[in-house]
Amino acid sequence: MEFADFVAARGDALYRYGYVLTGNAEDAADLTQEALMRLGNAWPRIKKKDDPEGYVRTTMARLHISIWRRLRRERLVATVPEGTHTDARPDETGLWDELRDLPPKQRAVLVLRYYEDLPDQEIADLLGISRGTVRSQASRALDKLRIRMDPVKAEALQ
């Protein structure tokens, strides 16, 4: 598959992945474009890999982490972008909204753990943190999501 064909076929999915990482449309577009620009010249080598899309997603995650470390700030958006993503069920919209509202590090840990299915040690290596920090960030993020997604249970805890 040529690079242009790959971008045409998987560009929207990569953009949505960038959106999950960054939390807003503009940064997602920038992240996707930057990753594809960096990998375009190396495509002949990358396309031979078992999972070229996984390689691009890993590059996007690393770029996002690099940018996030530089900026150290969170930007929120009001809406989730429209798209043709078919994996999410309608009842997951609230989950994506809540995920977007998490602090960047917690969001990155959850995306890498559950969306990319990476082990804790690999997440730690990518983020430059310890494995214990990965676990604690994931635990805190999941606790926040549980409370936000089920206000009745959250009220009972107080």
Backbone bond lengths (Angstrom), bond angles and torsions (degrees), N, CA, C in turn:
res aa  C-N    CA-C-N  psi(-1)  N-CA   C-N-CA  omega(-1)  CA-C   N-CA-C  phi
1 M - - - 1.450 - - 1.528 108.35 -
2 E 1.304 115.60 131.05 1.458 120.71 177.98 1.530 109.68 -76.82
3 F 1.334 115.96 160.38 1.455 121.22 -176.22 1.529 111.29 -59.45
4 A 1.326 117.59 -45.76 1.467 120.73 -179.49 1.529 110.94 -60.75
5 D 1.312 117.12 -38.10 1.465 120.98 178.18 1.532 110.73 -66.72
6 F 1.332 115.77 -40.80 1.464 120.37 178.05 1.527 110.29 -61.73
7 V 1.337 116.52 -47.12 1.464 120.68 -179.18 1.526 110.17 -62.78
8 A 1.334 117.14 -42.44 1.465 120.26 178.99 1.528 111.34 -63.17
9 A 1.317 116.84 -39.21 1.467 120.98 -176.98 1.524 112.65 -78.64
10 R 1.322 118.46 -38.50 1.465 121.32 -170.92 1.523 114.27 -115.99
11 G 1.330 117.78 -0.09 1.462 121.09 -176.93 1.517 113.95 -57.62
12 D 1.341 117.40 -44.32 1.464 120.10 179.96 1.527 111.60 -63.46
13 A 1.314 116.80 -42.23 1.468 120.48 179.30 1.529 110.47 -65.02
14 L 1.326 116.86 -39.25 1.466 120.08 178.03 1.525 110.62 -66.35
15 Y 1.327 116.47 -38.50 1.463 120.22 176.88 1.532 110.18 -61.35
16 R 1.329 116.89 -46.13 1.464 119.96 179.58 1.531 110.94 -62.06
17 Y 1.319 116.76 -38.18 1.461 120.40 176.06 1.533 109.34 -62.47
18 G 1.323 116.61 -43.97 1.459 120.52 176.34 1.517 111.87 -60.43
19 Y 1.325 115.82 -36.53 1.462 119.99 178.64 1.528 110.92 -65.34
20 V 1.309 116.41 -42.11 1.466 119.98 178.27 1.528 109.89 -62.14
21 L 1.314 117.06 -39.25 1.468 120.48 179.64 1.523 112.17 -69.34
22 T 1.340 117.13 -46.11 1.461 120.66 -170.73 1.512 114.14 -90.46
23 G 1.323 117.41 -32.68 1.455 120.07 -179.51 1.508 114.58 91.09
24 N 1.343 119.33 -1.41 1.462 119.24 175.27 1.519 111.62 -152.00
25 A 1.313 114.58 157.62 1.467 121.69 -171.03 1.528 112.94 -65.24
26 E 1.320 116.96 -43.50 1.465 119.89 -176.51 1.525 111.55 -65.03
27 D 1.319 116.25 -46.66 1.462 119.45 179.42 1.527 111.50 -66.77
28 A 1.328 116.39 -34.67 1.470 119.94 177.40 1.520 110.50 -63.18
29 A 1.334 116.65 -43.55 1.467 120.42 178.81 1.524 110.38 -63.95
30 D 1.337 116.69 -43.48 1.466 120.38 179.24 1.528 111.20 -63.26
31 L 1.321 116.45 -44.55 1.463 121.08 -179.10 1.525 110.96 -63.06
32 T 1.316 116.32 -45.13 1.468 120.62 179.73 1.519 110.53 -62.63
33 Q 1.326 115.88 -46.16 1.463 120.10 -179.53 1.529 111.39 -63.03
34 E 1.314 117.05 -44.49 1.465 120.76 -179.38 1.526 111.24 -61.92
35 A 1.323 116.46 -44.74 1.470 119.91 179.73 1.523 110.68 -62.91
36 L 1.322 117.11 -44.61 1.465 120.16 -179.11 1.525 111.33 -67.22
37 M 1.331 116.99 -36.42 1.471 119.61 177.25 1.528 110.50 -63.77
38 R 1.316 116.16 -43.21 1.466 119.68 -179.18 1.524 112.45 -66.05
39 L 1.320 116.18 -32.33 1.458 119.74 -174.99 1.523 113.61 -94.97
40 G 1.321 117.41 -10.82 1.462 120.64 -177.34 1.516 113.58 -57.39
41 N 1.309 117.36 -46.73 1.467 120.78 -179.18 1.525 112.47 -70.11
42 A 1.320 116.09 -25.59 1.468 119.98 -178.79 1.530 111.80 -93.01
43 W 1.325 117.74 4.89 1.456 121.03 -174.69 1.531 114.15 -55.12
44 P 1.339 119.86 -40.99 1.468 118.30 179.23 1.536 112.98 -55.00
45 R 1.321 116.64 -34.41 1.468 120.83 178.05 1.530 110.72 -80.16
46 I 1.322 117.09 -41.54 1.466 121.77 -175.48 1.525 111.62 -68.17
47 K 1.333 117.43 -38.73 1.469 119.42 -175.99 1.528 112.57 -65.74
48 K 1.328 116.86 -15.80 1.464 120.94 178.41 1.528 112.05 -82.14
49 K 1.316 117.07 -11.93 1.464 120.87 -179.40 1.527 109.90 -70.45
50 D 1.331 115.77 159.60 1.467 120.93 178.92 1.526 112.05 -60.18
51 D 1.340 116.46 -37.47 1.464 121.03 -175.77 1.529 109.73 -136.40
52 P 1.333 118.33 80.29 1.464 119.42 -178.59 1.528 112.66 -61.14
53 E 1.331 117.48 -35.06 1.462 118.90 179.21 1.524 110.51 -66.26
54 G 1.312 117.93 -38.96 1.458 121.16 175.87 1.518 111.66 -60.96
55 Y 1.322 116.10 -37.62 1.463 121.02 177.54 1.527 109.82 -63.47
56 V 1.342 116.40 -43.50 1.466 120.68 178.88 1.525 109.63 -64.45
57 R 1.327 118.04 -42.63 1.465 121.16 179.45 1.532 111.46 -63.52
58 T 1.319 116.94 -39.90 1.463 119.96 176.87 1.520 110.27 -63.31
59 T 1.326 116.50 -41.58 1.463 120.47 176.64 1.519 110.34 -60.79
60 M 1.322 116.94 -43.06 1.465 120.50 178.53 1.523 111.09 -62.05
61 A 1.325 117.46 -43.02 1.466 120.82 179.78 1.524 110.43 -62.48
62 R 1.312 116.42 -43.05 1.470 119.83 179.86 1.524 111.57 -66.87
63 L 1.323 117.26 -40.32 1.465 120.48 176.34 1.526 110.31 -62.32
64 H 1.317 116.18 -44.19 1.465 119.98 -179.90 1.526 110.93 -61.33
65 I 1.308 116.18 -43.61 1.462 120.18 179.27 1.522 110.23 -62.55
66 S 1.313 117.02 -41.35 1.458 121.29 178.51 1.530 111.09 -62.01
67 I 1.311 116.18 -45.57 1.466 120.70 178.66 1.522 109.90 -65.76
68 W 1.328 116.14 -44.23 1.458 121.07 -178.85 1.527 110.90 -59.90
69 R 1.309 116.63 -41.29 1.466 119.83 178.72 1.519 111.03 -62.77
70 R 1.334 115.87 -37.66 1.459 119.41 179.27 1.519 111.46 -69.17
71 L 1.282 117.64 -44.86 1.461 121.05 -173.60 1.525 113.69 -84.03
72 R 1.332 116.76 -40.17 1.473 122.86 -179.76 1.529 112.57 50.59
73 R 1.319 115.34 41.49 1.453 118.41 176.43 1.525 109.38 -142.15
74 E 1.282 114.22 156.52 1.460 120.31 -177.43 1.524 108.92 -110.83
75 R 1.342 115.58 136.48 1.459 121.09 175.73 1.523 107.71 -122.67
76 L 1.314 115.23 130.71 1.454 120.09 -178.13 1.523 110.02 -107.37
77 V 1.302 115.86 154.26 1.461 121.17 176.34 1.517 108.91 -123.98
78 A 1.310 115.04 162.15 1.454 119.60 -176.22 1.520 113.41 -89.11
79 T 1.326 117.94 -24.67 1.462 119.33 -174.37 1.517 111.34 -135.68
80 V 1.319 115.25 158.20 1.458 122.85 173.97 1.521 106.85 -91.61
81 P 1.350 119.34 138.51 1.460 119.95 -177.47 1.527 112.13 -66.88
82 E 1.325 114.29 149.40 1.460 120.38 175.13 1.516 107.88 -75.17
83 G 1.303 117.37 152.64 1.454 119.52 178.95 1.508 110.77 -174.97
84 T 1.301 114.57 -173.09 1.455 120.07 -177.99 1.514 111.00 -107.41
85 H 1.322 116.90 22.02 1.461 120.77 -178.69 1.524 108.78 -63.33
86 T 1.312 116.69 122.81 1.459 120.18 -175.54 1.519 113.24 -107.56
87 D 1.322 117.47 -3.93 1.460 119.22 -177.67 1.528 112.24 -76.76
88 A 1.329 117.01 -33.42 1.462 120.27 -176.44 1.524 110.51 -79.70
89 R 1.302 115.28 138.28 1.456 120.14 175.32 1.521 107.97 -86.52
90 P 1.331 118.53 156.65 1.465 120.99 -178.41 1.520 113.24 -54.40
91 D 1.346 118.07 -35.00 1.454 120.10 -178.35 1.525 112.91 -75.15
92 E 1.324 117.94 -3.81 1.460 121.23 178.39 1.523 112.44 -89.31
93 T 1.330 118.13 -6.16 1.459 120.91 -178.40 1.521 110.75 -57.15
94 G 1.322 116.52 -44.06 1.460 120.05 178.83 1.516 112.23 -62.21
95 L 1.320 116.66 -36.55 1.460 120.61 178.03 1.523 110.52 -62.89
96 W 1.347 117.02 -44.50 1.468 119.75 179.67 1.523 110.47 -64.26
97 D 1.349 117.52 -37.58 1.464 120.59 177.13 1.523 110.72 -62.92
98 E 1.320 116.46 -44.25 1.464 120.27 179.99 1.527 111.42 -68.27
99 L 1.304 117.47 -37.81 1.463 121.28 177.27 1.525 110.22 -60.85
100 R 1.317 116.31 -41.73 1.454 121.60 179.40 1.532 111.29 -60.19
101 D 1.341 116.54 -31.87 1.459 120.70 -176.20 1.529 114.33 -83.75
102 L 1.320 117.70 -3.98 1.467 120.42 177.37 1.530 110.32 -72.58
103 P 1.339 117.66 155.75 1.465 119.90 172.75 1.535 110.05 -58.22
104 P 1.329 118.04 150.09 1.471 121.63 -174.26 1.525 114.89 -53.15
105 K 1.331 117.58 -42.17 1.467 118.86 -177.39 1.527 110.73 -67.45
106 Q 1.326 116.91 -43.10 1.461 119.83 178.87 1.524 110.49 -64.88
107 R 1.319 116.66 -41.48 1.464 120.46 178.19 1.525 110.31 -61.63
108 A 1.334 117.26 -44.30 1.467 121.10 -179.78 1.527 110.84 -62.12
109 V 1.330 117.07 -42.29 1.466 120.48 179.84 1.528 110.41 -61.72
110 L 1.329 116.99 -46.03 1.468 119.30 -179.25 1.524 112.11 -66.64
111 V 1.321 116.82 -40.68 1.470 119.67 179.13 1.522 109.89 -62.87
112 L 1.321 117.21 -45.89 1.461 119.93 -178.69 1.527 111.53 -67.83
113 R 1.323 117.20 -34.83 1.460 120.14 -177.56 1.532 112.18 -77.47
114 Y 1.327 116.71 -48.02 1.461 119.03 -172.00 1.525 113.97 -100.03
115 Y 1.314 118.41 -29.81 1.463 120.56 179.75 1.520 110.42 -87.05
116 E 1.341 115.92 -42.97 1.465 120.59 179.08 1.527 112.44 -92.23
117 D 1.329 116.98 -12.70 1.466 122.48 177.94 1.531 112.49 59.32
118 L 1.339 115.48 40.74 1.462 120.39 179.30 1.528 109.98 -89.01
119 P 1.320 117.69 147.35 1.467 120.48 175.47 1.534 110.48 -72.62
120 D 1.323 115.86 158.72 1.463 120.92 -176.70 1.526 112.92 -55.25
121 Q 1.322 117.92 -41.24 1.461 120.12 -178.04 1.527 111.17 -63.52
122 E 1.316 117.53 -40.01 1.465 120.49 179.38 1.530 110.81 -68.51
123 I 1.326 116.42 -37.65 1.465 120.32 175.80 1.520 109.34 -62.81
124 A 1.322 116.37 -44.51 1.465 120.77 178.91 1.525 110.60 -59.05
125 D 1.316 116.68 -44.34 1.464 120.43 179.45 1.525 111.22 -63.63
126 L 1.325 117.00 -42.49 1.465 120.93 179.86 1.523 112.06 -63.89
127 L 1.337 115.96 -42.26 1.461 120.49 -176.02 1.523 113.57 -87.69
128 G 1.324 116.64 -10.59 1.460 119.67 -179.09 1.521 112.63 71.62
129 I 1.336 116.27 35.18 1.461 121.64 179.11 1.529 108.10 -129.87
130 S 1.336 116.21 172.25 1.464 119.28 -179.93 1.527 110.72 -79.65
131 R 1.322 115.67 162.54 1.461 121.01 177.89 1.532 110.60 -63.16
132 G 1.318 116.37 -36.07 1.463 120.25 177.25 1.519 112.28 -64.09
133 T 1.331 116.20 -37.64 1.461 120.06 177.28 1.524 110.56 -66.48
134 V 1.321 116.68 -38.12 1.466 119.99 175.88 1.522 109.23 -58.06
135 R 1.315 116.67 -47.37 1.466 121.07 -178.27 1.525 111.48 -64.29
136 S 1.334 116.85 -43.28 1.465 118.79 -178.57 1.530 110.99 -68.96
137 Q 1.336 117.55 -38.82 1.467 120.34 177.61 1.530 110.59 -64.74
138 A 1.326 116.64 -40.84 1.466 120.40 178.24 1.527 110.16 -64.56
139 S 1.320 116.77 -43.33 1.458 120.82 -179.70 1.525 111.16 -62.60
140 R 1.325 116.87 -46.12 1.467 120.76 178.83 1.526 111.08 -62.36
141 A 1.323 115.64 -43.37 1.466 119.70 -179.62 1.524 110.76 -63.59
142 L 1.325 116.91 -44.36 1.466 120.03 179.66 1.527 111.33 -65.13
143 D 1.335 116.94 -37.90 1.468 119.97 176.11 1.526 110.52 -60.93
144 K 1.337 116.61 -44.95 1.467 120.31 178.52 1.521 110.90 -61.41
145 L 1.322 116.33 -43.62 1.466 119.75 -179.59 1.527 111.08 -64.07
146 R 1.329 116.82 -41.36 1.469 119.86 179.53 1.524 110.93 -60.76
147 I 1.310 115.78 -45.04 1.465 120.57 -179.19 1.522 110.52 -65.97
148 R 1.312 116.91 -45.11 1.468 120.43 -178.44 1.524 112.20 -68.48
149 M 1.328 116.62 -34.14 1.463 120.01 -176.24 1.528 112.43 -81.63
150 D 1.332 117.79 -21.31 1.460 120.50 -179.48 1.526 109.39 -133.87
151 P 1.335 117.17 80.47 1.463 120.37 -176.65 1.528 113.53 -61.51
152 V 1.329 118.64 -26.13 1.466 120.99 179.13 1.521 110.02 -64.31
153 K 1.336 116.83 -46.80 1.463 120.54 177.77 1.523 110.70 -66.11
154 A 1.325 116.86 -37.94 1.459 120.56 179.94 1.522 110.29 -62.38
155 E 1.337 116.98 -39.31 1.452 121.31 178.94 1.528 110.89 -64.79
156 A 1.310 116.83 -37.45 1.464 121.68 -179.92 1.524 111.52 -66.75
157 L 1.338 116.71 -29.38 1.461 120.52 -179.51 1.526 111.96 -73.37
158 Q 1.321 117.62 -22.12 1.466 120.39 -175.22 1.496 113.05 -85.66
